[in-house]
Amino acid sequence: MGLSDFRYSARALRKNPSFAVLAILTIALGIGANTSIFTAVNGVLLKSFSFPEAERLVVVTGVSKSLSDVGVSYPDYLDWRAEQQVFVDLAGRFPAGGIITGIGEPERVFGRYVTASFFSTLRVQPQIGRFFTEDEDKAGAARVMVISDALWRRCFNADPAVIGRAINFNGASWTVVGVLPANFDLYGRTNGNNDLFLPMIGTFGKESFVNDRGSHPCQVIARLRPGVSEHQAAIAMNTVAAQLAAQYPATNTGMTVEVHSLLRDFVGEESKALLVTWAGAVLVLLIACANVANLTLARASTREREIAVRLAVGGSRWQIVRLLLSESLLIATIGGALGVLLAFWAVAAFKAIGAGVIARIDEIGVNMPVFGLLPAWKAAHVNVEPALKSGARGSGGGLARVRKTLIVSELTLALMLLIGASLLVKSFWKLMDVNPGFDPTHVQTFRLRLPDFKYDNPDMAIRAVKELRRRIGELPGVIRVGITSGIPLGRIDEESYWLEGQPEPANELQWPAVLSFFVDENLCRTLGIPLLAGRMLSERDTDDTPPVVLVDDKFVREDFGDDVHAALGRRLRFKGNNEPWLEIVGVVGHVTHYGLEEHARGEVYRPWLQVRQTMDNLDFHYLRAMDFAVKTAGEPNSYLPAIKSELRKIDNDLPLGNVQTLEEKLRNSAATRRFNLGLISTFALRSS
């Protein structure tokens, strides 16, 4: 094909602008949709993390019958590391959070407690300074920390002199020994849990943590040896788990091990939404291709006489193919270029709409692909003599059959998209009809995180929380204030329990599981959670009174049947040596703590002032990290300045964390489904 072919094609298309515009726009929409969605799929699901040989990084987790993701105890982690042969190394981690002070405004930060093998397992090097050593990851060692590049720039102006600097974190002095590289992206660079990394045992070197096989707080990252698959690693680790179960039956019987990629662990359920959307985009592209091919065939059928004349006067079939193909390429090039521009716009829109909804969406960037030749080849193979005789009477049987096939294909693909979109719409509206179990109207929520070392006894923590609750409750327009260890659609804690009088399994991993929360006497009333039987918790439920508990109606149905009164007066206890028996004094309605489409567990609510009765296990962690629910007469966000002012009167170094209205939380819980529905519906409407 030469320049003259394209010039002739351009003149031919100018003579038929309606065909040219329709074909170009069809291609542009198909390619734009596909390029943008594939960009998102590639950036979120296919693109590896920035670690060396990141595809060999896996998450190793314990699984039991009652708890889907048990984690691992620290003693089990040490045994896993010593006994396994399938990993280069393993590293333990679990979340850390707190407040940095003394650098201007208090900074709420999140990170991880990690073992000394953590950074070597990931194969990263510090940007400046060093990582902590095995000796610094021991009980009684000096407090050291590694910080992220983002925190270094945000709070310390990227000053290299931060190495060796003592900073105040959670009320204690810590020395910064290293800064992570800027491209460190464990679970995404913008993930807030990358702020800082602290030695696990250097921080939690208590006897109850180091030797307790019944508690499973650790998550484990490992690097597969070359040639070892995830499946092979899982088989080997389950052999180790079986050996530990035989050695420690009271804590490890029933424990199995699951191994899956680090990327899958991060992306999780969001991958399904993206893959469904990608399938929709592929259907749109197929419909676009069929559409353009059909348009071109229709146009070619009207040009049979022209083509026949060209062949009759000595033109070759290759010249005809070349001429028609140049038209197809010109349309494809213009449509493809427009489609790429459309993709840039669509990707920008995805990043804005999907922020906080789809993992890693902020990191995506456009990838460029493009497509066509059947119509040109088919048009060039007309039979000369019949075409000359037919003149302008229409298309031949072969072209007609191809066009009919394309039309049927288009309709079939469009119908598939429309059916899929209608099913998504139906399920979405059903989801919106789900009763969340609480009233989100005019409820502001936030977390008060008290520094560990500054509030180092429960009485100090209780006084601070009570005082802030009192002050907020006295603000004009505030109706009620409740506090909880986990606001709905927020933090969740699963615990294993047993009912008094039932046969008890020998192993606690076989106990049933329930969602467990510490709440005050106002929480259920603040959120509109209904009382179905018995009584609500009271301010008189303290350490000096018998331990009690509320359960929800789902818990009752699973253990006692449909009569909500049948649970009253019965007792249960949670896993742990020092856990007391708790009397069930009330039954409340079920709350969707996971989300509107949750596979729900039963729920129990314990008085927050009885948390000290199990102090050995909980270390009064909940008292230093309580969620507030503030019911207001007006728009909840308008009360934030006054709430912050009252907090400063209690402690000027305390920021508010996780600030969000309950209506926003509820709306965001369906954000992934809404995002997916919007894209598929757009594709379906476009195709129809």
Secondary structure, 3 states (H helix, E strand, C coil): CCHHHHHHHHHHHHHCHHHHHHHHHHHHHHHHHHHHHHHHHHHHHHCCCCCCCHHHEEEEEEECCCCCCCEECHHHHHHHHHHCCCEEEEEEEEEEEEEEECCCCCEEEEEEEECCCHHHHHCCCCCEECCCCCCCCCCCCCCEEEECHHHHHHHHCCCHHHCCCEEEECCEEEEEEEECCCCCCCCCCCCHHHCEEEEHHHHHCCHHHHCCCCCCCEEEEEEECCCCCHHHHHHHHHHHHHHHHHHCHHHHCCCEEEEEEHHHHHHCCHHHHHHHHHHHHHHHHHHHHHHHHHHHHHHHHHCHHHHHHHHHCCCCHHHHHHHHHHHHHHHHHHHHHHHHHHHHHHHHHHHHHHCCCCCCHHHCCCCCCCCCCHHHHHHHCCCHHHHHHHCCCCCCHHHHHHHHHHHHHHHHHHHHHHHHHHHHHHHHHHHHCCCCCCCCCCEEEEEEECCCCCCCCHHHHHHHHHHHHHHHHCCCCEEEEEEECCCCCCCCCEEEEEECCCCCCCCHHHCCEEEEEEECCCHHHHHCCCEEEECCCCCCCCCCCCCEEEEEHHHHHHHHCCCHHHHCCCEEEECCCCCCCEEEEEEECCCCCCCCCCCCCCEEEEEHHHHHHHHHHHCCCHHHEEEEEEEECCCHHHHHHHHHHHHHHHCCCCCEEEEEEHHHHHHHHCHHHHHHHHHHHHHHHHHC
